[in-house]
Amino acid sequence: MVSLDFRGSLPDWIQARIAQADSQLLEAWSLRFVDARSLEDVFSD
């Protein structure tokens, strides 16, 4: 889903973070996704 909105494949570092994330972190990322202008906006700590 993210790859469709950001026009391309997800970098390996993002795929790894998603695979290792718990539900709380996934929820935080999902809230950021709404206003994000880049993948870094979504997955920054």
Secondary structure, 3 states (H helix, E strand, C coil): CHHHHCCCCCCHHHHHHHHHCCHHHHHHHHHHHCCCCCHHHHHCC
